[in-house]
Each structure stands twice: as structure tokens, then as C-alpha cells.
């Protein structure tokens, strides 16, 4: 069933992704732990795969700034776009970030990002296309 965790509790899935996002934020900001962008990315990634729009937006920021990963504006754009589509709060920050990035990208980069976004829309492929692109971009 859609929206249910393995044991059938929808709240558990939300609680898990919120906890993962919280851990990512702690490592990102250095709150209660030593600041570690790579660890932040690990936890944001887990939450992002489960649909946490804030984690997706933060991953966009990390790829855009090269924090914990090599800078990659195509990946950043993809994450900002997916976050904007998933954002329940509708604060438009991710949408604005994707629009701003688009002004700095070539048509080829935007097309690559759109292909990644298409693949990310398939739950079983959420990060596979991104990983493949990042690996090739090296």
C-alpha cells in the first residue's frame, strides 16, 4: 500500500524521514555533533529518498555549494526542482533556487537535469539516475 512502511504504520515512515532529516541538520549545522557535511549528506539522502522536501532542498544546496560532495549544479537543480514539487510548506525557496540556478546553466545542463528529474519521479529510481550522472561527471 502506498504511504505505508513495511509494518503498515504510515506515521512511522514520516517519523523516520523526519528523524533522518534532523540528524542531517545536526551534522550540517554542527549542533550537538562536530560539523560534518559528508555525514549530513548521508542522512539527508536517506530522508530525501523517502520524500522529505526539506532534505531534498538541503541536498540541492550542498551540491550547489560543493559541501560534502563535488560541486554539481545539475544535481543541485534536480534536487531543488524535486523539492519544490514535493514541498508541503510551499515556501517557494526551492523553486526560487532552481530558477536562479537555471540562469547559470547551459541548455545541455538543464536537459540533463530534466532527465534526472524524470527518473527521480520513479520511486525505485529516486537516486539511481543522479548517482549515475554524478559518477560520469566525475
C-alpha positions in Angstrom: 0.0 0.0 0.0 1.1 3.5 -0.8 2.4 5.6 2.1 2.8 2.7 4.5 6.0 1.5 6.0 6.9 -2.2 5.9 4.9 -2.9 9.1 1.9 -0.9 7.9 2.3 2.2 10.0 2.2 5.4 7.9 3.3 7.6 10.8 6.5 5.5 11.2 7.7 6.4 7.7 7.1 10.1 8.3 8.8 9.9 11.8 11.8 8.1 10.3 12.3 10.6 7.5 11.9 13.5 9.9 14.5 11.9 12.3 16.9 11.3 9.4 16.4 14.9 8.3 17.1 16.0 11.9 20.3 14.1 12.0 21.4 15.6 8.7 20.6 19.1 10.0 22.7 18.4 13.2 25.7 17.4 11.1 25.1 20.2 8.6 25.0 22.9 11.3 27.3 21.2 13.9 24.7 21.2 16.6 25.5 18.7 19.3 28.0 17.0 17.0 31.1 18.0 15.1 30.1 19.7 11.8 30.5 17.1 9.0 29.0 17.8 5.6 29.6 14.2 4.4 27.6 12.8 7.3 24.9 15.5 6.8 24.6 14.3 3.2 24.3 10.7 4.3 21.3 11.5 6.5 19.7 14.0 4.1 19.9 11.4 1.4 18.0 8.8 3.4 15.3 11.4 4.2 15.2 12.6 0.6 14.7 9.1 -0.8 11.6 8.9 1.4 10.2 12.2 0.1 11.3 14.7 2.6 11.3 18.0 0.7 13.5 19.8 3.2 16.2 17.2 2.8 15.9 17.4 -0.9 16.3 21.1 -0.8 19.3 20.9 1.5 20.9 18.3 -0.8 20.4 20.8 -3.6 22.3 23.4 -1.5 25.1 21.0 -0.7 25.6 20.0 -4.4 25.3 23.7 -5.4 28.0 24.8 -3.0 30.1 21.6 -3.0 29.6 20.9 0.7 30.5 17.2 1.4 30.3 16.5 -2.4 31.9 17.8 -5.5 30.0 20.9 -6.7 27.5 19.9 -9.4 24.8 22.4 -10.5 22.9 19.8 -12.5 22.4 17.7 -9.4 21.6 20.9 -7.4 19.0 21.9 -9.9 17.4 18.5 -9.9 17.1 18.4 -6.1 15.7 21.9 -5.9 13.1 21.1 -8.6 12.1 17.8 -6.9 11.9 19.6 -3.6 9.7 22.3 -5.0 7.3 19.7 -6.4 7.2 17.9 -3.0 7.2 20.9 -0.7 4.1 20.7 1.5 5.0 24.1 3.2 5.0 25.9 -0.2 7.6 28.4 0.9 9.0 28.5 -2.7 12.6 28.6 -1.5 13.5 25.5 -3.5 11.6 26.8 -6.6 13.5 30.1 -6.4 16.8 28.3 -6.0 16.1 26.2 -9.1 15.1 29.3 -11.1 18.3 31.1 -10.0 20.5 28.2 -10.9 18.8 27.8 -14.3 20.1 31.3 -15.2 23.7 30.0 -14.7 23.2 26.7 -16.6 23.6 25.8 -20.3 20.8 24.2 -22.2 22.6 20.9 -22.1 22.9 21.1 -18.3 19.2 21.9 -18.0 18.3 19.0 -20.3 20.5 16.6 -18.2 18.8 17.8 -15.0 15.3 17.3 -16.5 16.3 13.7 -17.4 17.4 13.1 -13.9 14.2 14.6 -12.5 12.1 12.3 -14.7 14.0 9.3 -13.3 13.7 10.6 -9.8 9.9 10.6 -10.1 10.0 6.8 -10.2 10.3 5.7 -6.5 12.6 2.8 -7.3 14.9 5.0 -9.2 14.9 8.1 -7.0 18.7 8.5 -6.7 20.0 6.0 -9.3 19.9 8.4 -12.2 21.5 11.1 -10.1 24.3 8.8 -8.9 24.9 7.7 -12.5 25.2 11.3 -13.7 27.4 12.4 -10.8 29.7 9.4 -11.4 30.0 10.3 -15.1 30.6 14.0 -14.4 33.3 12.9 -12.0 
